[in-house]
Amino acid sequence: MCVLLFTMCVLLLIFVFSCLLCVYCCLLMFVAVCYVYIAVTMFVFLLYCMCIAVFTLDAGLLARSQYSEGPETGHLDKGFTWFP
């Protein structure tokens, strides 16, 4: 009787520890998935910011390349003045 009771206690302890280990593994998987989600979100956000920066720089360079010495106003370098 004593051996049977001891065996049942050991099996119960093994079952409890197995359940705790399973819960712990599930929590670790959840945390890992959260970290992966955060990492992917940060990567997409940084990619978005880089695209905005590149397109803004490209637009600025394109606007600057249209005027070799700045925008021509028509009166600054021709001696014309609005005031007498």
ChimeraX attribute file (.defattr): number of C-alpha atoms within 10 A of each C-alpha:
attribute: neighborCount
match mode: 1-to-1
recipient: residues
	/A:1	6
	/A:2	7
	/A:3	8
	/A:4	9
	/A:5	10
	/A:6	11
	/A:7	12
	/A:8	12
	/A:9	12
	/A:10	12
	/A:11	12
	/A:12	12
	/A:13	12
	/A:14	12
	/A:15	12
	/A:16	12
	/A:17	12
	/A:18	12
	/A:19	12
	/A:20	12
	/A:21	12
	/A:22	12
	/A:23	12
	/A:24	12
	/A:25	12
	/A:26	12
	/A:27	12
	/A:28	12
	/A:29	12
	/A:30	12
	/A:31	12
	/A:32	12
	/A:33	12
	/A:34	12
	/A:35	12
	/A:36	12
	/A:37	12
	/A:38	12
	/A:39	12
	/A:40	12
	/A:41	12
	/A:42	12
	/A:43	12
	/A:44	12
	/A:45	12
	/A:46	12
	/A:47	12
	/A:48	12
	/A:49	12
	/A:50	12
	/A:51	12
	/A:52	12
	/A:53	12
	/A:54	12
	/A:55	12
	/A:56	12
	/A:57	12
	/A:58	12
	/A:59	12
	/A:60	11
	/A:61	11
	/A:62	11
	/A:63	13
	/A:64	13
	/A:65	11
	/A:66	10
	/A:67	10
	/A:68	9
	/A:69	8
	/A:70	10
	/A:71	10
	/A:72	10
	/A:73	8
	/A:74	9
	/A:75	10
	/A:76	9
	/A:77	8
	/A:78	8
	/A:79	7
	/A:80	10
	/A:81	8
	/A:82	5
	/A:83	4
	/A:84	4
